[in-house]
């Protein structure tokens, strides 16, 4: 049984069970931990911007009691009480506890320390750290079960699947020999890109592109500028929170980069950071922005 099916079953169970049973719900999170609640959560503190977007996206925004300073979408999320920044070190446990959460939603490795504190206090938490599109949809279903908003989660998931299918329908007919070769610049000093284990790699592939560093197994890898030039990408992409100086003219000033096809043709693009970086309800928007950069004729 897949996690998606388990989450859907848990959500159905939560909707059916009542009275003395207290609408108990149980799901498995991104670390494959079992997360069980006696009843759907009514006060959720989200420490992960992607999870915050997801909670609002599935209709559980009224249950969000607190967020971090990085939780900026939707606008309503930004008005919630703040418990700190993104890492464990920046989060105030005192402020978090003052919000009296019955569920905390965390991210991955950056929240190991805060999770240890939650464990010691007996506060349930769900780790939201999907590494793929399907895992993101599973997490949305899980959050729907945990917050009693299974119907909203199902609608969000169905909408995302439609967006994914629409992009696939436009790019699937592109033959392999005509697919655009893509270099995604994560950082410039040192030069870093995304490998096959990254969410960005999946988005590039779903958008009909070929990641020129697809053989790299680590999600984020440091590479040499010479190797990036040698692979001759036709399009170069980065998120718009990238360091300044990311235009074709800027890249042409790097030694050897003036000969790169993407630089020669001016196909160097900054894309909106949050939709391409955050695994949540805006992933369809992020995918479409990548597809439009690669095939503008198909996505006017």
C-alpha positions in Angstrom: 0.0 0.0 0.0 1.5 3.4 -1.0 1.8 6.3 1.4 -0.8 8.1 -0.7 -3.4 5.3 -0.3 -2.6 5.1 3.4 -3.1 8.8 3.8 -6.4 8.8 1.9 -7.6 5.9 4.1 -6.5 7.7 7.2 -8.4 10.8 6.1 -11.5 8.8 5.4 -11.2 7.1 8.8 -10.9 10.5 10.5 -14.1 11.7 8.7 -16.1 8.5 9.7 -15.0 7.9 13.3 -16.6 10.2 15.9 -17.8 10.3 19.5 -15.7 8.4 22.0 -13.2 7.6 19.3 -12.4 11.3 19.0 -11.8 11.1 15.2 -8.4 9.5 15.7 -6.1 9.8 12.7 -2.7 8.2 11.9 -0.3 8.9 8.9 3.3 8.4 8.1 5.5 11.4 7.5 8.5 12.1 5.2 10.8 10.2 7.7 8.4 7.2 7.6 7.4 7.9 11.2 3.9 7.1 12.4 2.2 10.3 13.5 -1.0 9.7 15.4 -3.5 12.2 16.8 -6.6 11.5 19.0 -8.4 14.0 16.9 -7.6 16.3 14.0 -5.3 19.2 15.0 -6.9 22.6 15.6 -3.7 24.5 16.5 -0.8 23.9 14.1 2.5 25.6 14.2 4.4 25.3 10.9 8.2 25.6 10.8 8.4 24.9 7.1 7.4 27.5 4.5 6.4 24.7 2.0 4.2 23.1 4.7 2.6 26.5 5.6 1.7 27.1 1.9 0.3 23.5 1.8 -1.8 24.0 5.0 -3.4 27.1 3.5 -3.7 25.5 0.1 -5.8 22.6 1.4 -8.1 24.9 3.4 -6.5 24.4 6.9 -5.3 28.0 7.2 -7.7 28.7 10.1 -5.9 26.0 12.1 -2.4 27.6 11.6 -1.6 29.2 15.0 2.0 30.1 14.2 4.7 30.2 11.4 8.2 31.3 10.8 9.4 34.6 9.3 10.0 32.8 6.0 6.4 31.8 5.7 5.3 34.6 3.3 2.6 33.0 1.2 -0.3 33.4 1.1 -0.6 36.9 2.6 -2.7 35.6 5.4 0.2 33.4 6.6 2.5 36.3 7.0 0.1 37.8 9.6 0.3 34.7 11.9 2.5 34.9 15.1 6.2 34.2 14.4 8.2 31.6 16.3 11.5 32.5 14.6 13.4 31.8 11.4 13.9 28.6 9.5 16.7 26.7 11.4 16.3 25.1 14.8 18.7 27.6 16.3 16.6 30.5 15.2 13.3 29.1 16.5 12.1 30.1 20.0 10.8 27.1 21.8 9.2 29.4 24.4 7.2 31.2 21.7 6.3 27.9 20.1 5.0 26.5 23.3 3.1 29.7 24.1 0.9 29.0 21.1 -0.2 25.7 22.6 0.0 23.6 19.4 -1.5 20.2 19.1 0.6 19.6 16.1 3.9 21.0 14.8 4.9 20.6 11.2 8.7 20.7 10.7 11.2 20.5 7.8 14.0 18.0 7.4 17.6 18.1 8.7 17.5 21.8 9.8 15.0 20.9 12.4 16.6 17.9 14.1 17.3 19.9 17.3 13.8 21.3 17.6 12.3 17.9 17.0 14.3 16.5 19.9 12.8 19.1 22.1 9.3 18.3 20.9 10.0 14.6 21.5 11.0 15.3 25.1 7.8 17.4 25.6 5.5 14.8 24.0 4.3 17.3 21.4 3.4 15.5 18.1 5.0 16.6 15.0 4.9 15.8 11.3 8.1 16.0 9.2 7.2 17.6 5.8 10.2 17.0 3.5 9.0 15.6 0.2 11.7 14.9 -2.4 9.4 14.4 -5.4 6.2 15.5 -7.0 4.4 12.3 -5.9 5.7 12.7 -2.3 4.5 16.2 -2.3 0.9 15.1 -3.1 1.2 12.4 -0.4 2.2 15.1 2.1 -0.8 17.2 1.1 -3.1 14.2 1.8 -1.4 13.6 5.1 -1.9 17.2 6.2 -5.5 16.9 5.1 -6.0 13.9 7.4 -4.1 15.5 10.3 -6.2 18.7 10.2 -9.6 17.3 9.3 -9.5 18.9 5.8 -9.3 15.8 3.7 -11.8 17.2 1.1 -9.7 20.3 0.7 -6.6 18.3 0.3 -8.3 16.1 -2.3 -9.3 19.1 -4.3 -5.8 20.6 -4.1 -4.3 17.3 -5.2 -6.7 16.9 -8.1 -6.0 20.5 -9.3 -2.2 19.9 -9.2 -2.6 16.6 -11.1 -4.5 18.5 -13.8 -1.8 21.1 -14.0 0.9 18.4 -14.3 -1.1 16.6 -17.0 -1.6 19.8 -19.0 2.2 20.4 -19.1 2.9 16.8 -19.9 0.4 16.9 -22.8 2.3 19.8 -24.4 5.8 18.5 -24.0 5.4 14.7 -24.4 5.4 14.9 -28.2 8.8 16.6 -28.3 11.3 13.9 -29.5 14.4 13.3 -27.3 16.7 14.8 -30.0 14.8 18.1 -29.8 14.6 18.4 -26.1 16.4 21.5 -24.6 19.6 20.9 -22.6 19.4 22.8 -19.3 21.9 23.9 -16.7 20.4 25.1 -13.4 22.7 27.3 -11.4 21.9 26.9 -7.7 24.9 29.0 -6.5 27.7 30.8 -8.3 30.5 30.8 -5.7 31.1 28.0 -5.5 29.3 26.9 -8.7 26.6 24.5 -7.7 23.9 22.7 -9.6 21.1 20.0 -9.1 21.5 16.3 -9.6 19.0 13.6 -10.3 17.9 13.2 -6.6 16.7 16.8 -6.5 13.2 18.1 -6.8 14.4 20.7 -9.4 15.7 17.8 -11.6 12.3 16.3 -11.7 10.7 19.6 -12.6 13.2 20.1 -15.4 12.4 16.7 -16.7 8.6 17.1 -16.4 9.0 20.4 -18.3 10.5 18.5 -21.2 14.1 19.5 -20.5 17.3 17.5 -20.2 19.4 18.3 -17.1 23.0 18.4 -18.3 24.2 17.2 -14.9 21.5 14.4 -14.5 24.2 11.8 -13.6 25.0 13.5 -10.4 23.4 11.5 -7.6 23.6 14.1 -4.8 20.7 16.6 -5.0 23.2 19.6 -4.8 26.7 19.3 -6.1 29.7 21.7 -6.6 30.9 21.5 -10.2 33.7 23.2 -12.1 32.9 26.1 -14.4 34.9 24.4 -17.2 32.6 21.3 -17.0 29.5 23.5 -17.1 30.9 25.2 -20.3 31.8 21.8 -21.8 28.3 20.5 -21.5 27.0 23.4 -23.7 23.5 24.0 -22.2 21.0 25.6 -24.5 19.1 27.2 -21.5 20.5 28.3 -18.2 18.1 28.8 -15.3 18.2 30.0 -11.7 15.7 31.1 -9.1 15.3 34.9 -8.7 16.8 34.8 -5.2 20.1 34.1 -6.9 23.1 36.4 -6.3 23.1 39.5 -8.5 24.6 39.4 -11.9 22.7 36.7 -13.7 22.1 37.7 -17.2 23.6 36.5 -20.5 25.8 39.5 -20.5 27.0 38.8 -17.0 27.7 35.2 -17.7 29.6 36.1 -20.9 32.2 37.8 -18.7 33.0 34.5 -17.0 36.1 32.8 -18.6 34.9 30.6 -21.5 31.2 31.1 -21.0 30.7 33.4 -24.0 30.8 30.3 -26.2 28.0 28.5 -24.3 24.8 28.2 -26.5 22.5 29.6 -23.9 24.7 32.6 -23.4 25.2 33.2 -27.1 21.4 33.2 -27.7 20.5 35.1 -24.5 18.5 32.2 -23.1 19.4 32.8 -19.4 16.4 33.2 -17.2 15.6 33.9 -13.5 12.4 32.2 -12.4 10.2 33.1 -9.4 12.0 31.4 -6.5 9.2 30.1 -4.2 7.1 28.2 -6.8 10.2 26.3 -8.1 11.8 25.8 -4.7 8.9 25.1 -2.4 7.2 21.6 -2.5 3.6 22.6 -2.1 0.4 23.8 -3.8 2.3 26.1 -6.2 4.4 23.4 -7.8 2.2 23.5 -10.9 3.0 27.2 -11.2 6.7 26.4 -10.8 6.6 23.6 -13.4 4.9 25.9 -15.9 7.4 28.7 -15.5 10.2 26.2 -16.3 8.3 24.8 -19.3 7.7 28.3 -20.6 11.4 29.2 -20.4 12.3 26.0 -22.3 9.5 26.0 -24.9 7.9 29.5 -25.1 6.1 28.6 -28.3 4.2 25.9 -26.4 3.4 28.0 -23.4 2.5 31.5 -24.5 
